Amino acid sequence: MVGLKVAVRLRMSAHDAHYAGELVDGARMLALFGDLATELLIRLDGDEGLFRAYESVEFLAPVFSGDYIEATAELVRVGNTSRQMQFEARKVVTNLRQGAYPPSAADVLDEPIVVCRAVGTCVTPIELQRRPKSLYVQALPPGETRTVVTPSRQLPADVILTAAIVGAEITRAMTPHLPITAQEIADEAARCREAGAAVIHLHVRNDDGAPSQAADRFAAAIEAIRKKTDCIVQVSTGGAIGMSLDERLGGLSCEPEMATLNCGSLNFGDDVFINRRSEIRSVAGRIRAAGAIAELECYEVGHVDEALSLAKEGVIGAPLHFQFVLGVAGGIAARPEVIEWMASLVPEGSTWGVAAVGRHQRPMTERAMSLGGHARVGLEDNLYLDKGVLAEGSAPLVTRAAAFAHQLGRVPAEPSRARQLLGIKL
């Protein structure tokens, strides 16, 4: 997050003028810098923190009432508690103040005028830092004042939150909050929709709780979900270890809008999840024939390349949506650099998200959102909130992810907006 920048633009009013009825006090620029510093601290730490000191301040040009000032603050160094920032204020619109023009005449400047620059340090005590350390990058070497360490980026406004509410590997013995019946699944889907989810990732089960991919089970669950919520239903074609290919595809007969496509084989704990290349192409064709779009599940870097091959062959169509599944025993590890590398392989115009298992779910999905990606959370991948507290269903996990997105300035997408982003026909 070093390189993160925030900005504000506002007009200097007559109330701001301090000298000769028109000239604005330089302290007004510092007040703007203080507000921007507070926003950076909130985005970084989840706390307003304290402004400790300015290392330098330069007043470079006069500011008058009627001028429009655009001020920016950029994070340049992160220590244990200190956060160094660089500030700049530029005049982008100015009142003409020439006798031949009326007093209201003003122009937009072709080249903004830098009116003030500063470097300052803020402090957030460790006990007030509410954000995960995984978001922080290494500080600049001592004495270096270079501004950009990582390219600053404008994060997408929307984030698609997917709730994986059932899953094939968990049982009622592991959590009493696992939904099994169609009505339980629909009720949990509605709670997740209220919490901010736009997509429901769906497995189904028999009455005894055993994993199933039966078409009638999918049909009942999907019908119940659609009666209660407008979420996108994304059926799984992965199933449970040992299911035949045909057994895994029961959900495709129920007119889903979206279906998962596993893009390769992998060691899955002590088992092996087999997805032969011919089978992958067969499933992709059946997803398309069902009128659904494919979510490309990638458990390894090579799976991304296989997905790109499918697109090149025309087996799947644009826009592509990738889901990086991290932390499965035998699969790729759940580390921030893994997300960054896999995201770098995604072609322009595509979308991507992260699902991570167990204790990795929160830091990895939050890292994904901070990089512009989307997130999947829910009981299928993780049973717990912080400190071993059992989550009462998937909705609390969605709520937590949505709160983090808001801290980044991103908004959980409504299902209608998610459909646009994913290329689902409305």
VOBA-397053 format. One line per field, with one value per residue (C-alpha): x, y, z; residue in one letter. Coordinates in nm, 4 decimals, decimal comma, padded with zeros to 6 digits, always signed. Each point is the difference from the previous one (the first is absolute). Layout:
N
u <- X|...
v <- Y|...
w <- Z|...
residuo <- a|...
END
This chain:
426
u <- +00,0000|+00,3019|-00,0864|-00,3648|-00,1280|-00,3132|-00,1220|-00,2514|-00,1049|-00,1848|-00,0547|+00,1566|-00,2819|-00,0020|-00,0028|+00,3429|+00,1516|+00,2158|+00,2099|-00,1236|-00,3403|+00,1187|+00,3236|-00,0444|+00,2100|+00,2614|-00,1319|-00,3080|+00,2157|+00,1360|-00,3540|-00,0765|+00,3129|-00,1114|-00,3368|+00,1677|+00,2461|-00,2922|-00,1617|+00,3241|+00,0275|-00,3593|+00,0591|+00,3276|-00,0695|-00,3724|+00,0713|+00,0392|+00,3410|+00,1939|+00,1959|+00,3399|+00,2131|+00,0805|+00,3563|-00,0343|-00,2583|+00,0352|-00,2460|+00,0631|-00,2794|-00,2816|-00,3560|-00,2999|-00,3681|-00,1758|+00,2955|-00,0594|+00,2647|+00,0703|+00,1981|+00,1539|+00,1694|+00,2109|+00,1375|+00,3776|+00,1169|-00,1571|+00,1693|-00,1294|-00,2079|+00,1191|-00,1397|+00,1890|-00,1988|+00,0687|-00,2521|-00,0628|-00,2608|-00,0587|-00,2135|-00,2148|-00,2507|+00,0652|-00,2013|+00,1314|+00,0086|+00,0565|-00,1689|-00,1334|-00,2041|-00,2873|+00,0890|-00,1527|+00,2264|+00,2162|+00,2041|+00,1066|+00,3790|+00,1614|+00,2902|-00,0907|+00,2175|+00,1628|-00,0724|+00,1275|+00,2053|+00,0738|+00,1323|-00,1421|-00,0167|-00,3060|-00,0194|-00,2510|+00,0675|+00,0293|-00,3007|-00,2171|+00,1111|-00,2965|+00,1199|+00,2022|+00,3745|-00,0094|-00,1144|+00,3199|+00,3064|+00,3581|+00,0883|+00,2413|+00,3653|+00,0811|+00,0559|-00,1573|-00,2860|-00,1044|-00,3787|-00,1214|+00,1134|-00,2814|-00,2111|-00,3000|-00,3200|-00,3606|-00,1860|-00,3196|-00,3043|-00,1809|+00,1002|-00,1861|-00,0428|-00,0767|-00,1413|+00,0918|-00,2642|-00,0083|+00,3131|+00,0837|+00,2604|-00,1664|-00,2646|-00,2630|+00,2315|+00,2519|-00,2544|-00,3694|-00,0425|+00,0489|-00,3177|-00,1211|-00,3651|-00,1076|-00,1720|+00,3059|+00,2165|-00,2410|-00,0190|+00,3780|+00,0265|-00,2400|+00,2048|+00,3155|-00,1749|-00,0936|+00,3612|+00,1324|+00,0363|-00,0941|+00,0827|-00,0957|+00,2479|-00,2137|+00,0546|-00,2887|-00,0425|-00,2220|-00,2303|+00,2654|+00,2477|+00,2119|+00,1321|-00,2137|-00,0190|-00,3464|-00,1951|-00,3175|+00,1923|+00,1439|-00,3408|-00,1621|+00,2783|+00,0145|-00,3776|+00,0024|+00,2878|-00,1696|-00,3184|+00,1909|+00,2782|+00,1290|+00,3521|+00,1860|-00,0024|+00,3338|-00,0225|+00,3068|+00,1181|+00,2752|-00,2045|+00,1747|+00,3101|-00,0982|-00,3062|-00,0168|-00,0052|-00,3708|-00,0778|+00,1753|-00,2126|-00,3469|-00,0337|+00,0378|-00,3500|-00,1541|+00,0709|+00,2642|+00,1460|+00,3494|+00,1931|+00,3491|+00,2541|+00,2973|+00,2983|+00,2294|+00,0806|+00,1677|+00,0941|-00,2884|+00,1121|+00,0632|-00,2168|+00,0455|-00,2601|+00,0137|-00,1018|+00,1353|+00,0419|-00,2629|-00,2398|+00,0626|-00,0958|-00,3049|-00,1195|+00,0671|-00,2152|-00,2823|+00,0152|-00,0349|-00,2816|-00,1825|+00,0093|+00,2298|+00,3360|+00,3011|+00,1830|+00,3555|+00,1182|+00,3801|+00,1800|+00,3417|+00,1736|-00,0143|-00,3782|-00,0018|+00,1944|-00,2439|-00,2911|+00,1692|+00,0410|-00,3722|-00,0752|+00,2437|-00,1658|-00,3420|-00,1263|-00,0870|-00,0882|+00,0863|-00,0204|+00,1973|-00,0422|+00,2756|-00,0237|+00,3356|-00,0434|+00,2884|+00,1193|-00,1351|+00,2437|+00,1801|-00,0912|+00,1593|+00,0722|-00,2003|+00,2494|-00,0377|+00,2671|-00,1937|-00,3068|+00,2043|+00,1669|-00,3202|-00,1866|+00,2782|-00,0845|-00,3646|-00,0656|-00,1391|-00,3765|-00,0250|-00,0898|+00,1534|-00,0571|+00,1486|-00,1338|+00,2320|-00,0479|-00,0015|+00,1963|+00,1193|-00,3459|-00,0054|+00,3530|+00,0014|-00,3439|+00,0807|+00,3265|-00,1904|-00,2474|+00,2842|+00,1492|-00,3240|-00,1244|-00,3142|-00,0530|-00,1687|-00,0714|-00,2224|-00,0199|+00,1162|+00,3474|+00,0182|-00,2096|+00,1338|-00,0010|+00,2953|+00,1720|-00,1714|-00,3566|-00,2313|-00,1828|-00,3785|-00,0421|+00,1629|-00,1734|+00,2365|+00,2962|-00,1634|-00,0693|+00,3652|+00,1161|-00,2477|+00,1215|+00,3564|-00,1030|-00,1628|+00,3243|+00,1737|-00,2614|-00,1545|-00,3677|-00,1338|-00,1683|-00,3728|-00,0873|-00,1165|+00,3344|+00,1904|-00,1831|+00,1261|+00,3579|-00,0040|-00,1650|-00,3206|-00,2933|-00,2629
v <- +00,0000|+00,2294|+00,2139|+00,0267|+00,3491|+00,1889|+00,3363|+00,2760|+00,2988|+00,3029|+00,3714|+00,2603|+00,2224|+00,3563|-00,1528|-00,1550|+00,3361|+00,1390|+00,2842|+00,3067|-00,1623|-00,2411|-00,1819|-00,3402|-00,0851|-00,2700|-00,1832|-00,0865|-00,2268|-00,1725|-00,0588|-00,1749|-00,2108|-00,0962|-00,1237|-00,2015|-00,1509|-00,1128|-00,1713|-00,1821|-00,1213|-00,1230|-00,1894|-00,1447|-00,0655|+00,0386|+00,2852|+00,3773|-00,0026|+00,3165|+00,2513|+00,0258|+00,2438|+00,1549|-00,0576|+00,2708|+00,2484|+00,2199|+00,2741|+00,0498|+00,2192|+00,2186|-00,1304|+00,2330|-00,0315|-00,1503|-00,2266|-00,3761|-00,2026|-00,3682|-00,1482|-00,3487|-00,2127|-00,3019|-00,2645|-00,0337|-00,1989|-00,2328|-00,0802|-00,1848|+00,3010|+00,2831|+00,0801|+00,2525|+00,1884|+00,2468|+00,2772|+00,2322|+00,2708|+00,1287|+00,2834|-00,1324|+00,2864|+00,3675|+00,3185|+00,2366|+00,3139|+00,2233|+00,3332|-00,0845|-00,2904|-00,0189|-00,1091|-00,3435|-00,0820|-00,3129|-00,2436|-00,3626|-00,0021|-00,1961|-00,0768|-00,0150|+00,2132|-00,1719|+00,2299|-00,2104|-00,3144|-00,1767|-00,3199|-00,1131|-00,2949|-00,1411|-00,2628|-00,2768|-00,1844|-00,3748|-00,0736|+00,2166|-00,1614|-00,2103|-00,0981|-00,3158|+00,0441|-00,1913|+00,3226|+00,1787|-00,0060|+00,0501|+00,3590|+00,1993|-00,0015|+00,2684|+00,3403|-00,0799|+00,2293|-00,1523|+00,0177|-00,3064|-00,3453|-00,1950|+00,1561|+00,1735|-00,1385|+00,0982|-00,2955|-00,1066|+00,1458|-00,3344|-00,3219|-00,3253|-00,2047|-00,3689|-00,2055|-00,3708|-00,1146|-00,3821|-00,1717|-00,3646|-00,0545|+00,1334|-00,1745|+00,0849|-00,1565|+00,2741|+00,2808|+00,0068|+00,2950|-00,2004|+00,0320|-00,3290|+00,0250|+00,2206|+00,2396|+00,0203|+00,0745|+00,2699|+00,1601|+00,0133|+00,1382|+00,2798|+00,0838|+00,0120|+00,2229|+00,2389|-00,0014|+00,0953|-00,3186|+00,0094|-00,3633|-00,3242|-00,2817|-00,3098|-00,3653|-00,2209|-00,2907|-00,2981|-00,0006|-00,1809|+00,2789|-00,1995|+00,1996|-00,0305|+00,1542|-00,1376|+00,2127|-00,0100|+00,1254|+00,2876|+00,0808|+00,0196|+00,2130|+00,2386|+00,0445|+00,0784|+00,2459|+00,1841|+00,0370|+00,1790|+00,1937|+00,1360|-00,1378|-00,1647|-00,3759|-00,1572|-00,3781|-00,2085|-00,2620|-00,1100|-00,2166|-00,2226|-00,2143|-00,3251|+00,1293|-00,0874|+00,2794|-00,0500|+00,0013|+00,3364|+00,1729|-00,0297|+00,3745|+00,0753|-00,1333|+00,2748|+00,3065|+00,1584|+00,3357|-00,1093|-00,3222|-00,0805|-00,1513|-00,1706|+00,0732|-00,2868|-00,2880|+00,0286|-00,1764|+00,0723|-00,0911|-00,3745|-00,0385|+00,0978|+00,2096|-00,1081|+00,2360|-00,1317|+00,2546|-00,1730|+00,0043|+00,3696|+00,0766|-00,2225|+00,1756|+00,3416|-00,0943|-00,1200|+00,3217|+00,2017|-00,2247|+00,0613|+00,3742|+00,0682|+00,1729|-00,1774|+00,1011|-00,1220|-00,1681|+00,0001|-00,1883|+00,0394|+00,2509|-00,2552|-00,0007|+00,3663|-00,0896|-00,2821|+00,2442|+00,2339|-00,2941|-00,0717|+00,3608|-00,0099|-00,3182|+00,1655|-00,2556|+00,2830|+00,3562|+00,3422|+00,1596|-00,2508|-00,0265|-00,1735|-00,1334|-00,0704|-00,2670|+00,0235|-00,2022|-00,3434|-00,2639|-00,1098|+00,3130|+00,3413|+00,1769|+00,2889|+00,2875|+00,3602|-00,0372|-00,2957|+00,2206|+00,2733|-00,2435|-00,1801|+00,3295|+00,1211|-00,2861|+00,1014|+00,1681|+00,3512|+00,0142|-00,3061|-00,0185|-00,2064|-00,0862|-00,2048|-00,2824|-00,1205|-00,2772|+00,0055|+00,2699|+00,1301|+00,1096|+00,3412|+00,1291|-00,1352|+00,1286|+00,3374|+00,0093|-00,0796|+00,2815|+00,2430|-00,0902|+00,0531|-00,3597|-00,1628|-00,2450|-00,3272|-00,0710|-00,2434|-00,3229|-00,2098|+00,1452|+00,1105|-00,0604|+00,2713|+00,3690|+00,1432|-00,1914|-00,3304|+00,1291|-00,2212|+00,2023|-00,0243|-00,0730|+00,1666|+00,3366|+00,1274|-00,0781|+00,1991|+00,2866|+00,0131|-00,0017|+00,2733|+00,2176|-00,0339|+00,0926|+00,3184|+00,0893|-00,0163|+00,2274|-00,2896|-00,0947|-00,3582|-00,0362|-00,0557|-00,3191|+00,2045|+00,1807|-00,3265|-00,1413|+00,2921|-00,0440|-00,3759|+00,0204|-00,1747|+00,0916|+00,1971
w <- +00,0000|-00,0137|-00,2985|+00,1078|-00,0787|+00,1032|-00,1272|+00,0609|-00,2133|+00,1334|-00,0573|+00,2246|+00,1234|+00,1291|+00,3485|-00,0739|-00,0991|+00,2789|-00,1443|-00,1936|-00,0341|-00,2734|+00,0890|+00,1674|+00,3047|-00,0624|+00,3043|-00,2068|-00,2188|+00,3095|+00,1214|-00,3282|+00,0414|+00,3492|-00,1259|-00,2751|+00,2471|+00,2136|-00,2992|-00,0810|+00,3594|-00,0041|-00,3236|+00,1267|+00,3679|+00,0551|+00,2438|-00,0307|+00,1697|+00,0867|-00,2068|+00,1702|-00,2028|-00,3346|-00,1207|-00,2643|-00,1256|-00,3108|-00,0974|-00,3710|-00,1393|+00,1363|+00,0362|-00,0255|+00,0778|-00,2994|-00,0886|-00,0228|+00,1794|-00,0577|+00,2887|+00,0131|+00,2648|-00,0823|+00,2334|-00,0403|+00,3027|+00,2574|+00,3320|+00,3040|+00,1040|-00,2255|-00,3438|-00,2115|-00,2635|-00,2762|-00,0686|-00,2919|-00,0671|-00,3517|-00,1308|-00,2864|-00,0428|+00,0665|+00,0104|-00,2705|+00,2159|-00,2994|-00,0481|-00,3466|+00,1348|+00,2449|+00,3567|-00,0646|-00,2977|+00,0501|-00,2077|+00,0209|-00,0075|-00,2845|+00,2341|+00,3699|+00,2283|+00,2978|+00,2947|+00,2903|+00,0668|+00,3268|+00,1540|+00,3337|+00,2367|+00,1733|+00,2725|+00,0671|+00,3287|-00,0479|+00,2192|-00,2289|-00,3256|-00,1126|-00,3446|-00,0859|-00,0310|-00,3287|-00,1658|+00,0894|-00,2208|+00,1064|+00,0856|-00,2133|+00,1078|+00,2624|-00,1503|-00,3360|-00,0973|-00,3317|-00,0117|-00,1863|+00,1075|-00,1602|-00,2740|+00,1504|-00,1470|-00,0061|+00,1435|-00,1770|+00,1707|+00,0166|+00,1703|-00,0669|+00,3174|-00,0438|+00,2875|-00,0019|+00,2448|-00,0239|-00,1294|-00,0540|+00,2705|+00,3177|+00,2096|+00,2603|+00,2570|-00,0802|+00,0267|+00,0876|-00,2361|-00,3197|-00,2142|-00,1504|-00,1037|-00,2889|+00,2402|+00,2272|-00,3037|-00,1197|+00,3447|+00,0249|-00,3545|+00,0963|+00,3102|-00,2128|-00,2555|+00,2790|+00,1192|-00,3446|-00,2069|-00,3667|-00,0859|+00,1756|-00,0675|+00,0293|+00,0860|+00,1150|+00,2413|+00,0678|+00,3014|+00,2043|-00,0742|-00,2438|-00,2997|-00,3111|-00,3465|-00,0806|-00,2471|+00,2083|+00,3042|-00,2010|-00,1464|+00,3431|+00,1457|-00,2961|-00,0035|+00,3730|-00,0370|-00,2854|+00,2002|+00,2767|-00,1717|-00,3303|+00,0447|-00,2868|+00,0541|-00,0858|+00,0001|+00,0721|-00,2470|+00,2358|+00,2324|+00,2506|-00,0457|-00,1711|-00,1866|-00,3674|-00,2561|-00,0712|+00,3737|+00,0317|-00,2646|+00,1491|+00,0489|-00,3713|-00,0690|+00,2172|-00,2188|+00,2237|-00,0969|+00,0948|+00,0616|+00,1207|-00,2367|+00,1638|-00,2229|+00,0976|+00,2297|+00,3374|+00,3180|+00,2367|+00,3500|-00,0100|-00,3104|-00,3610|-00,1818|-00,3646|-00,2802|-00,3288|-00,2761|-00,2135|+00,2953|+00,0627|-00,3579|+00,0238|+00,3156|-00,1562|-00,2966|+00,2235|+00,2041|-00,3182|-00,1259|+00,3281|-00,0693|+00,2946|+00,0236|+00,1469|+00,3139|-00,0603|+00,3209|+00,0156|+00,2772|-00,1642|-00,2271|-00,2812|+00,0260|-00,1045|-00,3132|-00,0718|+00,0328|-00,2455|-00,2384|+00,0254|-00,0915|-00,2930|-00,1264|+00,0246|+00,2520|+00,2395|-00,0873|+00,1327|+00,2453|+00,2080|+00,3760|+00,1992|+00,3529|+00,1658|+00,2668|+00,2468|+00,2963|-00,0910|+00,1270|-00,3150|-00,1940|-00,0252|+00,3286|+00,1392|-00,0194|-00,1180|-00,2688|-00,1448|-00,0463|-00,1641|-00,2405|-00,0982|-00,0422|-00,2303|-00,2393|-00,0368|-00,3378|-00,0198|+00,0120|+00,2251|+00,3682|+00,2775|+00,3617|+00,2819|+00,2142|+00,2754|+00,2514|+00,3789|+00,1780|-00,3370|-00,1085|+00,1608|-00,0778|-00,3559|-00,0989|+00,1547|-00,1927|-00,3182|+00,0600|+00,0701|-00,3406|-00,1898|+00,0029|+00,1352|+00,2856|+00,0938|+00,3643|+00,1872|+00,1944|-00,2954|+00,0381|+00,3634|+00,3117|+00,2268|+00,0730|+00,1913|+00,2831|-00,0586|+00,0406|-00,2059|-00,2647|+00,0275|-00,3672|-00,3005|+00,0384|+00,2758|-00,2266|-00,2809|+00,2414|+00,0989|-00,3631|-00,0911|+00,2884|-00,1220|-00,3547|+00,1304|+00,1792|-00,3389|-00,1517|-00,1930|+00,0036|-00,0036|-00,3361|-00,0178|-00,1924|-00,3003|-00,0113|+00,0475|-00,3019|-00,2086|+00,1207|-00,0614|-00,3416|+00,1047|-00,2216|+00,1899
residuo <- m|v|g|l|k|v|a|v|r|l|r|m|s|a|h|d|a|h|y|a|g|e|l|v|d|g|a|r|m|l|a|l|f|g|d|l|a|t|e|l|l|i|r|l|d|g|d|e|g|l|f|r|a|y|e|s|v|e|f|l|a|p|v|f|s|g|d|y|i|e|a|t|a|e|l|v|r|v|g|n|t|s|r|q|m|q|f|e|a|r|k|v|v|t|n|l|r|q|g|a|y|p|p|s|a|a|d|v|l|d|e|p|i|v|v|c|r|a|v|g|t|c|v|t|p|i|e|l|q|r|r|p|k|s|l|y|v|q|a|l|p|p|g|e|t|r|t|v|v|t|p|s|r|q|l|p|a|d|v|i|l|t|a|a|i|v|g|a|e|i|t|r|a|m|t|p|h|l|p|i|t|a|q|e|i|a|d|e|a|a|r|c|r|e|a|g|a|a|v|i|h|l|h|v|r|n|d|d|g|a|p|s|q|a|a|d|r|f|a|a|a|i|e|a|i|r|k|k|t|d|c|i|v|q|v|s|t|g|g|a|i|g|m|s|l|d|e|r|l|g|g|l|s|c|e|p|e|m|a|t|l|n|c|g|s|l|n|f|g|d|d|v|f|i|n|r|r|s|e|i|r|s|v|a|g|r|i|r|a|a|g|a|i|a|e|l|e|c|y|e|v|g|h|v|d|e|a|l|s|l|a|k|e|g|v|i|g|a|p|l|h|f|q|f|v|l|g|v|a|g|g|i|a|a|r|p|e|v|i|e|w|m|a|s|l|v|p|e|g|s|t|w|g|v|a|a|v|g|r|h|q|r|p|m|t|e|r|a|m|s|l|g|g|h|a|r|v|g|l|e|d|n|l|y|l|d|k|g|v|l|a|e|g|s|a|p|l|v|t|r|a|a|a|f|a|h|q|l|g|r|v|p|a|e|p|s|r|a|r|q|l|l|g|i|k|l
END
